[in-house]
Amino acid sequence: MRYSIPRFWREIKSHYRLVGTKCRKCGRISYPPSTTCRYCGSRDVEEIELWERGRVVTWTIIYSAPEGFNEYKPLVIAIVELLESKVKILTRLTDVDPEEIREGMIVEPVLRRISEDGETGIIHYGVVFRPPITGGGDES
Ligand code: ZN
């Protein structure tokens, strides 16, 4: 796995929206957003919303979570490639049985409570991904 777990915990706390930056020079999208294009170094970038479905590229199941995340055990952390922008995002999967996760599985973003600071009462929200909710009993 390319991403370290400590980096995941740092990043997820700062991501309340699914936003990247698009370079006006080379057209590529940086995620997480950056004031400098990570591909060509241009500073001519604009923020764009990346709220779109993606597919699971790879995932890791974590059975021991840091303090404050215990209610999510086991945790499923995945790299999801967004369908349109092709941006890869490190995220948590929710509402899914770890046994049922497959490479290429389609997931959609949803805003969820990430953690609660017991001392200050501050609740952190973040973007996580889940299998799409298909209403009406559509089995396809
Ligand atoms: Zn660029």
Backbone and ligand atoms as CSV (ligand in chain L), in Angstrom:
chain,resi,resn,atom,element,x,y,z
A,1,MET,N,N,0.842,-1.193,0.000
A,1,MET,CA,C,0.000,0.000,0.000
A,1,MET,C,C,0.876,1.241,0.000
A,2,ARG,N,N,0.532,2.177,-0.846
A,2,ARG,CA,C,1.362,3.349,-1.060
A,2,ARG,C,C,1.268,4.369,0.079
A,3,TYR,N,N,0.138,4.411,0.739
A,3,TYR,CA,C,-0.097,5.443,1.743
A,3,TYR,C,C,0.143,4.889,3.138
A,4,SER,N,N,0.791,5.684,3.969
A,4,SER,CA,C,1.002,5.253,5.342
A,4,SER,C,C,-0.247,5.541,6.161
A,5,ILE,N,N,-0.451,4.745,7.179
A,5,ILE,CA,C,-1.631,4.932,8.010
A,5,ILE,C,C,-1.605,6.287,8.749
A,6,PRO,N,N,-0.475,6.689,9.342
A,6,PRO,CA,C,-0.474,8.018,9.999
A,6,PRO,C,C,-0.872,9.138,9.044
A,7,ARG,N,N,-0.455,9.036,7.791
A,7,ARG,CA,C,-0.822,10.066,6.834
A,7,ARG,C,C,-2.331,10.071,6.619
A,8,PHE,N,N,-2.910,8.883,6.621
A,8,PHE,CA,C,-4.365,8.806,6.467
A,8,PHE,C,C,-5.060,9.575,7.575
A,9,TRP,N,N,-4.631,9.379,8.808
A,9,TRP,CA,C,-5.310,10.045,9.926
A,9,TRP,C,C,-5.128,11.554,9.849
A,10,ARG,N,N,-3.966,11.998,9.417
A,10,ARG,CA,C,-3.756,13.442,9.278
A,10,ARG,C,C,-4.641,14.010,8.191
A,11,GLU,N,N,-4.680,13.343,7.067
A,11,GLU,CA,C,-5.396,13.890,5.917
A,11,GLU,C,C,-6.903,13.896,6.119
A,12,ILE,N,N,-7.412,12.839,6.681
A,12,ILE,CA,C,-8.865,12.716,6.704
A,12,ILE,C,C,-9.483,13.787,7.600
A,13,LYS,N,N,-8.756,14.238,8.596
A,13,LYS,CA,C,-9.294,15.267,9.473
A,13,LYS,C,C,-9.388,16.618,8.777
A,14,SER,N,N,-8.650,16.819,7.736
A,14,SER,CA,C,-8.651,18.128,7.081
A,14,SER,C,C,-9.554,18.148,5.854
A,15,HIS,N,N,-10.201,17.033,5.560
A,15,HIS,CA,C,-10.996,16.963,4.341
A,15,HIS,C,C,-12.484,16.907,4.629
A,16,TYR,N,N,-13.092,18.059,4.633
A,16,TYR,CA,C,-14.533,18.095,4.864
A,16,TYR,C,C,-15.308,18.190,3.568
A,17,ARG,N,N,-14.612,18.471,2.506
A,17,ARG,CA,C,-15.239,18.498,1.194
A,17,ARG,C,C,-14.364,17.657,0.279
A,18,LEU,N,N,-14.908,17.330,-0.861
A,18,LEU,CA,C,-14.130,16.571,-1.823
A,18,LEU,C,C,-13.687,17.553,-2.907
A,19,VAL,N,N,-12.577,18.208,-2.637
A,19,VAL,CA,C,-12.124,19.279,-3.511
A,19,VAL,C,C,-10.707,19.006,-3.982
A,20,GLY,N,N,-10.468,19.283,-5.230
A,20,GLY,CA,C,-9.126,19.222,-5.772
A,20,GLY,C,C,-8.809,20.540,-6.447
A,21,THR,N,N,-7.664,20.627,-7.034
A,21,THR,CA,C,-7.340,21.820,-7.812
A,21,THR,C,C,-7.014,21.400,-9.244
A,22,LYS,N,N,-7.549,22.187,-10.177
A,22,LYS,CA,C,-7.290,21.920,-11.585
A,22,LYS,C,C,-6.344,22.985,-12.118
A,23,CYS,N,N,-5.327,22.534,-12.827
A,23,CYS,CA,C,-4.315,23.429,-13.376
A,23,CYS,C,C,-4.844,24.043,-14.672
A,24,ARG,N,N,-4.760,25.391,-14.761
A,24,ARG,CA,C,-5.220,26.043,-15.985
A,24,ARG,C,C,-4.199,25.907,-17.105
A,25,LYS,N,N,-2.999,25.512,-16.753
A,25,LYS,CA,C,-1.937,25.403,-17.751
A,25,LYS,C,C,-1.936,24.019,-18.417
A,26,CYS,N,N,-1.879,22.965,-17.599
A,26,CYS,CA,C,-1.776,21.615,-18.181
A,26,CYS,C,C,-3.089,20.832,-18.053
A,27,GLY,N,N,-4.057,21.373,-17.296
A,27,GLY,CA,C,-5.370,20.739,-17.231
A,27,GLY,C,C,-5.470,19.567,-16.284
A,28,ARG,N,N,-4.370,19.231,-15.599
A,28,ARG,CA,C,-4.437,18.079,-14.707
A,28,ARG,C,C,-5.002,18.474,-13.342
A,29,ILE,N,N,-5.478,17.463,-12.636
A,29,ILE,CA,C,-6.128,17.692,-11.347
A,29,ILE,C,C,-5.233,17.181,-10.229
A,30,SER,N,N,-5.000,18.039,-9.249
A,30,SER,CA,C,-4.226,17.636,-8.083
A,30,SER,C,C,-5.162,17.340,-6.925
A,31,TYR,N,N,-4.903,16.229,-6.259
A,31,TYR,CA,C,-5.645,15.892,-5.060
A,31,TYR,C,C,-4.693,15.235,-4.080
A,32,PRO,N,N,-4.641,15.686,-2.819
A,32,PRO,CA,C,-5.366,16.818,-2.231
A,32,PRO,C,C,-5.056,18.131,-2.959
A,33,PRO,N,N,-5.957,19.135,-2.811
A,33,PRO,CA,C,-5.752,20.402,-3.504
A,33,PRO,C,C,-4.425,21.046,-3.117
A,34,SER,N,N,-3.830,21.713,-4.083
A,34,SER,CA,C,-2.540,22.351,-3.843
A,34,SER,C,C,-2.479,23.657,-4.620
A,35,THR,N,N,-1.826,24.660,-4.065
A,35,THR,CA,C,-1.725,25.947,-4.752
A,35,THR,C,C,-0.748,25.872,-5.915
A,36,THR,N,N,0.021,24.792,-5.961
A,36,THR,CA,C,0.954,24.591,-7.061
A,36,THR,C,C,0.612,23.273,-7.749
A,37,CYS,N,N,0.495,23.303,-9.060
A,37,CYS,CA,C,0.216,22.075,-9.801
A,37,CYS,C,C,1.312,21.061,-9.547
A,38,ARG,N,N,0.921,19.851,-9.149
A,38,ARG,CA,C,1.941,18.861,-8.820
A,38,ARG,C,C,2.554,18.230,-10.061
A,39,TYR,N,N,2.000,18.532,-11.230
A,39,TYR,CA,C,2.513,17.939,-12.464
A,39,TYR,C,C,3.451,18.880,-13.212
A,40,CYS,N,N,3.068,20.186,-13.318
A,40,CYS,CA,C,3.900,21.108,-14.096
A,40,CYS,C,C,4.430,22.270,-13.267
A,41,GLY,N,N,4.002,22.380,-11.998
A,41,GLY,CA,C,4.545,23.420,-11.133
A,41,GLY,C,C,3.874,24.771,-11.281
A,42,SER,N,N,2.888,24.877,-12.170
A,42,SER,CA,C,2.195,26.144,-12.357
A,42,SER,C,C,1.405,26.525,-11.115
A,43,ARG,N,N,1.336,27.835,-10.838
A,43,ARG,CA,C,0.512,28.298,-9.718
A,43,ARG,C,C,-0.859,28.780,-10.189
A,44,ASP,N,N,-1.115,28.618,-11.463
A,44,ASP,CA,C,-2.397,29.043,-12.027
A,44,ASP,C,C,-3.394,27.889,-11.919
A,45,VAL,N,N,-3.930,27.714,-10.703
A,45,VAL,CA,C,-4.835,26.592,-10.451
A,45,VAL,C,C,-6.164,27.102,-9.909
A,46,GLU,N,N,-7.189,26.300,-10.101
A,46,GLU,CA,C,-8.505,26.654,-9.558
A,46,GLU,C,C,-9.073,25.457,-8.798
A,47,GLU,N,N,-9.841,25.744,-7.759
A,47,GLU,CA,C,-10.477,24.674,-6.995
A,47,GLU,C,C,-11.631,24.078,-7.780
A,48,ILE,N,N,-11.744,22.764,-7.746
A,48,ILE,CA,C,-12.897,22.123,-8.369
A,48,ILE,C,C,-13.478,21.081,-7.410
A,49,GLU,N,N,-14.764,20.900,-7.518
A,49,GLU,CA,C,-15.460,19.904,-6.712
A,49,GLU,C,C,-15.308,18.543,-7.381
A,50,LEU,N,N,-14.984,17.542,-6.570
A,50,LEU,CA,C,-14.764,16.193,-7.115
A,50,LEU,C,C,-15.809,15.214,-6.611
A,51,TRP,N,N,-17.018,15.713,-6.378
A,51,TRP,CA,C,-18.058,14.862,-5.800
A,51,TRP,C,C,-18.615,13.946,-6.875
A,52,GLU,N,N,-18.034,12.794,-7.051
A,52,GLU,CA,C,-18.464,11.872,-8.095
A,52,GLU,C,C,-18.199,10.434,-7.655
A,53,ARG,N,N,-18.822,9.515,-8.334
A,53,ARG,CA,C,-18.616,8.106,-8.026
A,53,ARG,C,C,-17.217,7.657,-8.442
A,54,GLY,N,N,-16.793,6.570,-7.803
A,54,GLY,CA,C,-15.486,6.035,-8.136
A,54,GLY,C,C,-15.495,4.525,-8.058
A,55,ARG,N,N,-14.343,3.945,-8.363
A,55,ARG,CA,C,-14.224,2.495,-8.223
A,55,ARG,C,C,-13.053,2.177,-7.296
A,56,VAL,N,N,-13.218,1.083,-6.557
A,56,VAL,CA,C,-12.206,0.688,-5.593
A,56,VAL,C,C,-10.996,0.121,-6.336
A,57,VAL,N,N,-9.832,0.698,-6.058
A,57,VAL,CA,C,-8.596,0.223,-6.680
A,57,VAL,C,C,-7.926,-0.801,-5.777
A,58,THR,N,N,-7.789,-0.433,-4.513
A,58,THR,CA,C,-7.188,-1.342,-3.545
A,58,THR,C,C,-7.683,-0.959,-2.171
A,59,TRP,N,N,-7.592,-1.854,-1.228
A,59,TRP,CA,C,-8.098,-1.556,0.110
A,59,TRP,C,C,-7.348,-2.334,1.169
A,60,THR,N,N,-7.474,-1.852,2.401
A,60,THR,CA,C,-6.831,-2.465,3.551
A,60,THR,C,C,-7.841,-2.484,4.689
A,61,ILE,N,N,-7.881,-3.576,5.415
A,61,ILE,CA,C,-8.783,-3.667,6.560
A,61,ILE,C,C,-7.950,-3.576,7.830
A,62,ILE,N,N,-8.347,-2.664,8.718
A,62,ILE,CA,C,-7.589,-2.417,9.935
A,62,ILE,C,C,-8.439,-2.811,11.135
A,63,TYR,N,N,-7.873,-3.695,11.945
A,63,TYR,CA,C,-8.651,-4.203,13.071
A,63,TYR,C,C,-8.346,-3.487,14.377
A,64,SER,N,N,-7.278,-2.698,14.408
A,64,SER,CA,C,-7.003,-1.920,15.618
A,64,SER,C,C,-6.933,-0.448,15.241
A,65,ALA,N,N,-7.908,0.313,15.666
A,65,ALA,CA,C,-8.001,1.717,15.286
A,65,ALA,C,C,-7.476,2.603,16.410
A,66,PRO,N,N,-6.948,3.790,16.050
A,66,PRO,CA,C,-6.498,4.728,17.082
A,66,PRO,C,C,-7.669,5.171,17.961
A,67,GLU,N,N,-7.351,5.714,19.122
A,67,GLU,CA,C,-8.363,6.219,20.034
A,67,GLU,C,C,-9.266,7.223,19.317
A,68,GLY,N,N,-10.548,7.121,19.547
A,68,GLY,CA,C,-11.480,8.034,18.904
A,68,GLY,C,C,-12.099,7.441,17.649
A,69,PHE,N,N,-11.530,6.332,17.177
A,69,PHE,CA,C,-12.039,5.713,15.960
A,69,PHE,C,C,-12.562,4.300,16.239
A,70,ASN,N,N,-12.636,3.952,17.502
A,70,ASN,CA,C,-12.961,2.571,17.856
A,70,ASN,C,C,-14.291,2.092,17.311
A,71,GLU,N,N,-15.255,3.014,17.209
A,71,GLU,CA,C,-16.573,2.578,16.767
A,71,GLU,C,C,-16.571,2.114,15.310
A,72,TYR,N,N,-15.490,2.366,14.611
A,72,TYR,CA,C,-15.449,1.995,13.193
A,72,TYR,C,C,-14.744,0.665,12.952
A,73,LYS,N,N,-14.309,0.008,14.018
A,73,LYS,CA,C,-13.603,-1.263,13.827
A,73,LYS,C,C,-14.513,-2.322,13.246
A,74,PRO,N,N,-14.092,-3.153,12.318
A,74,PRO,CA,C,-12.820,-2.952,11.597
A,74,PRO,C,C,-12.960,-1.828,10.574
A,75,LEU,N,N,-11.884,-1.121,10.382
A,75,LEU,CA,C,-11.872,-0.007,9.439
A,75,LEU,C,C,-11.481,-0.498,8.055
A,76,VAL,N,N,-12.159,0.018,7.081
A,76,VAL,CA,C,-11.773,-0.302,5.703
A,76,VAL,C,C,-11.250,0.977,5.061
A,77,ILE,N,N,-9.982,0.981,4.748
A,77,ILE,CA,C,-9.366,2.133,4.095
A,77,ILE,C,C,-9.054,1.725,2.667
A,78,ALA,N,N,-9.449,2.580,1.735
A,78,ALA,CA,C,-9.319,2.202,0.332
A,78,ALA,C,C,-8.788,3.351,-0.501
A,79,ILE,N,N,-8.210,2.992,-1.629
A,79,ILE,CA,C,-7.902,3.977,-2.655
A,79,ILE,C,C,-8.986,3.840,-3.707
A,80,VAL,N,N,-9.682,4.946,-3.942
A,80,VAL,CA,C,-10.793,4.970,-4.885
A,80,VAL,C,C,-10.417,5.869,-6.054
A,81,GLU,N,N,-10.601,5.354,-7.266
A,81,GLU,CA,C,-10.351,6.179,-8.448
A,81,GLU,C,C,-11.684,6.724,-8.940
A,82,LEU,N,N,-11.802,8.053,-8.981
A,82,LEU,CA,C,-13.052,8.672,-9.415
A,82,LEU,C,C,-13.282,8.400,-10.897
A,83,LEU,N,N,-14.551,8.182,-11.235
A,83,LEU,CA,C,-14.865,7.724,-12.597
A,83,LEU,C,C,-14.593,8.782,-13.665
A,84,GLU,N,N,-14.902,10.054,-13.354
A,84,GLU,CA,C,-14.756,11.077,-14.387
A,84,GLU,C,C,-13.391,11.746,-14.373
A,85,SER,N,N,-12.979,12.212,-13.207
A,85,SER,CA,C,-11.721,12.967,-13.144
A,85,SER,C,C,-10.499,12.059,-13.078
A,86,LYS,N,N,-10.728,10.761,-12.785
A,86,LYS,CA,C,-9.642,9.779,-12.655
A,86,LYS,C,C,-8.716,10.061,-11.485
A,87,VAL,N,N,-9.144,10.938,-10.588
A,87,VAL,CA,C,-8.346,11.246,-9.416
A,87,VAL,C,C,-8.440,10.083,-8.438
A,88,LYS,N,N,-7.295,9.737,-7.844
A,88,LYS,CA,C,-7.284,8.673,-6.838
A,88,LYS,C,C,-7.333,9.294,-5.455
A,89,ILE,N,N,-8.238,8.773,-4.642
A,89,ILE,CA,C,-8.472,9.326,-3.325
A,89,ILE,C,C,-8.300,8.259,-2.274
A,90,LEU,N,N,-7.578,8.615,-1.205
A,90,LEU,CA,C,-7.445,7.721,-0.063
A,90,LEU,C,C,-8.605,8.010,0.871
A,91,THR,N,N,-9.413,7.010,1.164
A,91,THR,CA,C,-10.641,7.268,1.900
A,91,THR,C,C,-11.012,6.065,2.746
A,92,ARG,N,N,-12.106,6.202,3.480
A,92,ARG,CA,C,-12.632,5.088,4.250
A,92,ARG,C,C,-13.902,4.608,3.574
A,93,LEU,N,N,-14.110,3.314,3.548
A,93,LEU,CA,C,-15.367,2.768,3.033
A,93,LEU,C,C,-16.303,2.519,4.206
A,94,THR,N,N,-17.572,2.795,3.993
A,94,THR,CA,C,-18.550,2.607,5.053
A,94,THR,C,C,-19.756,1.853,4.506
A,95,ASP,N,N,-20.592,1.361,5.397
A,95,ASP,CA,C,-21.802,0.630,5.003
A,95,ASP,C,C,-21.481,-0.541,4.075
A,96,VAL,N,N,-20.384,-1.205,4.336
A,96,VAL,CA,C,-20.012,-2.312,3.458
A,96,VAL,C,C,-19.416,-3.441,4.300
A,97,ASP,N,N,-19.768,-4.640,3.956
A,97,ASP,CA,C,-19.185,-5.811,4.587
A,97,ASP,C,C,-17.788,-6.021,3.990
A,98,PRO,N,N,-16.745,-6.015,4.834
A,98,PRO,CA,C,-15.380,-6.173,4.305
A,98,PRO,C,C,-15.236,-7.377,3.377
A,99,GLU,N,N,-16.038,-8.406,3.621
A,99,GLU,CA,C,-15.965,-9.615,2.795
A,99,GLU,C,C,-16.467,-9.380,1.372
A,100,GLU,N,N,-17.285,-8.337,1.224
A,100,GLU,CA,C,-17.929,-8.131,-0.078
A,100,GLU,C,C,-17.209,-7.123,-0.962
A,101,ILE,N,N,-16.118,-6.586,-0.458
A,101,ILE,CA,C,-15.380,-5.599,-1.250
A,101,ILE,C,C,-14.645,-6.303,-2.386
A,102,ARG,N,N,-14.771,-5.723,-3.569
A,102,ARG,CA,C,-14.090,-6.266,-4.739
A,102,ARG,C,C,-13.362,-5.150,-5.467
A,103,GLU,N,N,-12.277,-5.512,-6.116
A,103,GLU,CA,C,-11.577,-4.543,-6.952
A,103,GLU,C,C,-12.518,-4.093,-8.062
A,104,GLY,N,N,-12.601,-2.788,-8.273
A,104,GLY,CA,C,-13.472,-2.266,-9.314
A,104,GLY,C,C,-14.883,-1.980,-8.855
A,105,MET,N,N,-15.182,-2.279,-7.599
A,105,MET,CA,C,-16.506,-2.023,-7.056
A,105,MET,C,C,-16.822,-0.523,-7.100
A,106,ILE,N,N,-18.047,-0.210,-7.530
A,106,ILE,CA,C,-18.452,1.194,-7.625
A,106,ILE,C,C,-18.898,1.702,-6.250
A,107,VAL,N,N,-18.401,2.871,-5.892
A,107,VAL,CA,C,-18.772,3.492,-4.615
A,107,VAL,C,C,-19.074,4.966,-4.846
A,108,GLU,N,N,-19.822,5.545,-3.898
A,108,GLU,CA,C,-20.173,6.961,-4.020
A,108,GLU,C,C,-19.796,7.695,-2.744
A,109,PRO,N,N,-19.486,9.000,-2.847
A,109,PRO,CA,C,-19.084,9.754,-1.660
A,109,PRO,C,C,-20.269,10.104,-0.780
A,110,VAL,N,N,-20.015,10.154,0.500
A,110,VAL,CA,C,-21.042,10.551,1.462
A,110,VAL,C,C,-20.326,11.214,2.635
A,111,LEU,N,N,-20.948,12.232,3.212
A,111,LEU,CA,C,-20.335,12.931,4.344
A,111,LEU,C,C,-20.714,12.221,5.636
A,112,ARG,N,N,-19.727,11.864,6.411
A,112,ARG,CA,C,-19.976,11.130,7.645
A,112,ARG,C,C,-19.166,11.698,8.804
A,113,ARG,N,N,-19.657,11.432,10.009
A,113,ARG,CA,C,-18.884,11.800,11.179
A,113,ARG,C,C,-17.638,10.926,11.227
A,114,ILE,N,N,-16.495,11.535,11.368
A,114,ILE,CA,C,-15.231,10.803,11.377
A,114,ILE,C,C,-14.797,10.496,12.803
A,115,SER,N,N,-14.849,11.507,13.664
A,115,SER,CA,C,-14.414,11.292,15.037
A,115,SER,C,C,-15.000,12.375,15.916
A,116,GLU,N,N,-14.923,12.138,17.212
A,116,GLU,CA,C,-15.420,13.106,18.165
A,116,GLU,C,C,-14.337,13.342,19.196
A,117,ASP,N,N,-14.026,14.601,19.436
A,117,ASP,CA,C,-13.031,14.929,20.443
A,117,ASP,C,C,-13.709,14.940,21.810
A,118,GLY,N,N,-13.409,13.950,22.620
A,118,GLY,CA,C,-14.086,13.794,23.892
A,118,GLY,C,C,-13.961,15.002,24.801
A,119,GLU,N,N,-12.835,15.705,24.759
A,119,GLU,CA,C,-12.617,16.828,25.667
A,119,GLU,C,C,-13.324,18.091,25.207
A,120,THR,N,N,-13.253,18.380,23.938
A,120,THR,CA,C,-13.825,19.637,23.443
A,120,THR,C,C,-15.235,19.450,22.885
A,121,GLY,N,N,-15.621,18.189,22.621
A,121,GLY,CA,C,-16.933,17.947,22.052
A,121,GLY,C,C,-17.013,18.261,20.562
A,122,ILE,N,N,-15.863,18.552,19.967
A,122,ILE,CA,C,-15.877,18.866,18.540
A,122,ILE,C,C,-16.034,17.581,17.734
A,123,ILE,N,N,-16.967,17.615,16.811
A,123,ILE,CA,C,-17.187,16.455,15.954
A,123,ILE,C,C,-16.573,16.742,14.583
A,124,HIS,N,N,-15.752,15.829,14.119
A,124,HIS,CA,C,-15.103,16.006,12.826
A,124,HIS,C,C,-15.871,15.254,11.750
A,125,TYR,N,N,-16.117,15.931,10.657
A,125,TYR,CA,C,-16.771,15.277,9.533
A,125,TYR,C,C,-15.788,15.093,8.399
A,126,GLY,N,N,-16.053,14.111,7.604
A,126,GLY,CA,C,-15.185,13.876,6.471
A,126,GLY,C,C,-15.930,13.128,5.389
A,127,VAL,N,N,-15.313,13.069,4.231
A,127,VAL,CA,C,-15.910,12.364,3.119
A,127,VAL,C,C,-15.469,10.909,3.158
A,128,VAL,N,N,-16.438,10.005,3.117
A,128,VAL,CA,C,-16.136,8.584,3.015
A,128,VAL,C,C,-16.916,8.047,1.819
A,129,PHE,N,N,-16.672,6.815,1.459
A,129,PHE,CA,C,-17.351,6.235,0.296
A,129,PHE,C,C,-18.132,5.003,0.711
A,130,ARG,N,N,-19.225,4.746,-0.004
A,130,ARG,CA,C,-20.058,3.577,0.280
A,130,ARG,C,C,-20.614,3.045,-1.036
A,131,PRO,N,N,-21.069,1.802,-1.030
A,131,PRO,CA,C,-21.741,1.299,-2.239
A,131,PRO,C,C,-22.993,2.131,-2.485
A,132,PRO,N,N,-23.323,2.438,-3.744
A,132,PRO,CA,C,-24.499,3.255,-4.036
A,132,PRO,C,C,-25.763,2.611,-3.501
A,133,ILE,N,N,-26.640,3.461,-2.960
A,133,ILE,CA,C,-27.928,2.979,-2.492
A,133,ILE,C,C,-28.848,2.907,-3.699
A,134,THR,N,N,-29.275,1.715,-4.059
A,134,THR,CA,C,-30.182,1.583,-5.208
A,134,THR,C,C,-31.571,1.265,-4.674
A,135,GLY,N,N,-32.454,2.242,-4.763
A,135,GLY,CA,C,-33.804,2.042,-4.277
A,135,GLY,C,C,-34.652,1.251,-5.252
A,136,GLY,N,N,-35.840,0.843,-4.803
A,136,GLY,CA,C,-36.806,0.206,-5.675
A,136,GLY,C,C,-36.493,-1.219,-6.043
A,137,GLY,N,N,-35.566,-1.855,-5.302
A,137,GLY,CA,C,-35.290,-3.255,-5.535
A,137,GLY,C,C,-34.643,-3.575,-6.864
A,138,ASP,N,N,-33.973,-2.624,-7.438
A,138,ASP,CA,C,-33.281,-2.851,-8.717
A,138,ASP,C,C,-32.034,-3.679,-8.459
A,139,GLU,N,N,-32.006,-4.867,-8.969
A,139,GLU,CA,C,-30.896,-5.785,-8.684
A,139,GLU,C,C,-29.741,-5.647,-9.654
A,140,SER,N,N,-29.936,-4.906,-10.718
A,140,SER,CA,C,-28.842,-4.750,-11.691
A,140,SER,C,C,-27.838,-3.829,-11.073
L,1,ZN,ZN,ZN,-0.152,21.863,-14.419
